């Protein structure tokens, strides 16, 4: 059960404190206790504590930060929830696949973040591009109105079921892979963009068009720490030209 301690639920700009409490309750029923709030519109209050029921400890211990970057800086795997397809397709997981993926990463000692967006509009495209994978819940297409706590409950359930499957049918765990933390990846993207601007490969007025596709490429590859070091070295050698 200790691997669940390596999984955090990240809620971005939550507008109703009751949703924070209800999400905490959904988390605790599945054994997940790390909650991170990014720039909540209203900080947790008595309503959040009331709706958390027996999970008020999760609300009281929630980490509050000002940006998604800060919330996921120490994570090697970041999965963002998305209810709709985007113009730029991104690696996608079904809800049950997300549970298996998260548990496998946690087994290797990696920190994992499962990110939920705003109640009305979800995650922005920019925020989704900071995630390794997107996950959606296959709800009724004619009425897919899941509230925030429901979504947290469904995906935390998938994580718990994946964990229980590993207990019932333990697999031989392969040697841990050293994946870089998210803040290291973001520094690489900044270095890459600076270098591509320096070499005039990308248009300084529209850098996002190329950078978005490069983010998708490297996200799909899920590069390891040593590979990231090599790429940073290549960029540094170009900068010296």
N, C-alpha and C positions, 0 to 999 in steps of 0.2 A: 504493500500500500504506500510505501514511502515515495515511490516514483511520482505519485500524484502531487507531491510537494514541489516538483519541478515544473508544474504547469500553472500558468497564471491566466486569469480571465481579465481582459482589458476592455473597459467600457469607455467610449469616447463621447464627450460632451453630452452626458445624460441630462435630460431636461426635467425629469420627474424623480424626486428622491424615493418615492415609493417603488419605482422600478429598480433602484439600487438594492433596496431591501429584498424585493422579490427575487432578484437575480442571485443575491447572496444565499437565500434559502434554497434555490434551485441547485446552486453549487454544492452546498453542504450535504444535501441528500445524496449526492454522487461522490462525496469524499474529497472535493477540491476546495481549497481554502484560501488560495492567493487571489486577491482581488485588487486590481489597479484601476483607478479612475483618472481619466485624462480630461482636465479642464471641465469638471462638471458644472452645469449652469447654476445649480444650487448644491452646496455641499450636504453630505448626509445629515439628516435631522431626525426628529422623533418619529416621523412617518416612516423613514427608512428602517429604523430600529423596530417599529411596530410590525411592519410587513415582513421583516426578516424572521420573525418568530424566534425560534431557537438558534438562529444563525447570526444573532446580533454581534457576536465576536468577529465575524468576517467583515461586517460593516465598520466596526470600530477600529480594526487593524488594517483597513484598506489603505493602500498607498495612493496618494494624490499627487499627480504630476501635471505639468503644463503642456506637454506635447507627446505625441505618439512616439517620436524618436526616443524620448527619455524612458517611456514605458517599455520599449522593446530593446533597449540598448544592450542588455546582457543576454539576449536570446539568440540561439542558433537556428531556431525554427519559428516562423511567424505565419499564422494562417488567419486570413481575413474573411469575414462572413459577407456574402453578397447575395442579394435576392434577384438580381437581374444580370443579363449578359452585358458585357461592355464592348466598346468598339475595338479595343485591342485585347484579343484573347489572351488569357493568362493560364498557367497550369491550374487545373481544377480538380477538386476531390469531391466525391459524394460524401454524405454525412458519415456513413459507416467507415469509409476509407480514411476520413480525417481522424477518427478514433484510433484506428490501427497505426497510422503514421505518427500521431502524437505519442502513443505509448512506446513505439519502437525508438523514437528519438529520446524519450525520457529514460528508457532502459540504458541508453548509452551515456547517460549523465548530462544530456543537453537540457538547457532551459528552453521552454516552449511557451509561446503566447498565442492565445486564441482571441482575436480582436473583433469586437462588435461596435457598429457605428451608431449614429444618432437615431432616435426613435422614428423620425419622419423620413429622413433621407439616407440613412445608412452611412457608409464610408465614401469618401471622395475618391476619384480616380487616382489622385496623388497618393492618398493613404493606401489604397489597394496595391499600388506599385511598390510599396515598401514590404509587401507580404510575399513569402515564397509560394504560397498556394492560396486559392480562393475556395471556399466551401459554401454550398447552398443546401437548404433543406427542401427535399422534393415534396412540397406541400401541394394541395389541390390548386391547379392553375386557375380555376374559376373563383377561388377564394383562398388566397395564400396569406391571409392577415394574421401572422404570428406576431405577438408582442415581444418585447425584448426578453423578459424573463422566460417565456416559452422557448424562445430560440436558445437561450443559455441552457435551459433544462434538456432540450433534445440533444445538443452537441455534447454536453457533459455526460449524458447517459451513454452516448456512443463511446466516449472515452472510457467510462467505467466498464462497459461490456467488453471492450477490447482488452482492458487490463485483466478482467476475469478470465478471458480466453487464454491469456498467457499463463495464468495460474493453473488452469485445468489442463492445458497442453503446452507445457514449457518447451521452448525451442532453444537450440544452442545459440547463445548470443555471440555474434561475431565480434572481432576486435573493434573497439570504439573508433569512429572516424572523427578526426579533429576538424569540425566545421568552425568557421570564424563567427564571432558575435556580430550582431546586426550593426553596431556602431562602426566596426572595422569595415564591413561591406559598404556602409554609407561613405566612409572616407575614401574608399576605392572609387566609388562612382564620382565623387567630387574631383578626385585626381584624374580620372578618365576624361571627364568633361573638360577640365582645364587643358589637358594635353590635346584633345581633339580640337579645341578652340585655337590653341597655339599653332597647330599644324594646318589650320583652316579646313579641316575635314568636315566640320559642322558649321552651319550658319549661326552666327552669334545672336541673330534675331529670332531664330526658331530652333534652339538646341534640343527642346523636348521631343521633337519628332524622331530624331535618331536615338536619343538617350532612352526614351521609353522602350524602344525595341531592343536596345542593348541590355537594359535592365531585365527584360523578359528572357533574353538569351541566357544571361548568367544565372538568373533565378532558376530556369529550367535545368541548367547544368548542376546547380547546387555545389559550387566549387568548395574545395577543402582549403584549410588554412595555408598549407604549403603551396597550393596552386595560386592562392591569392597573393602570397608573398612573391611568387614568380611574376605575376601580372604587374604588381606594384613596381618590381625591379625593372621590367620592360618599359613601363611608363617613365620611370626615373631616367633611364638611359636615353629615351627620346627627348626628355626635357633638357638634357645636357648638350644636345646637338646644336 
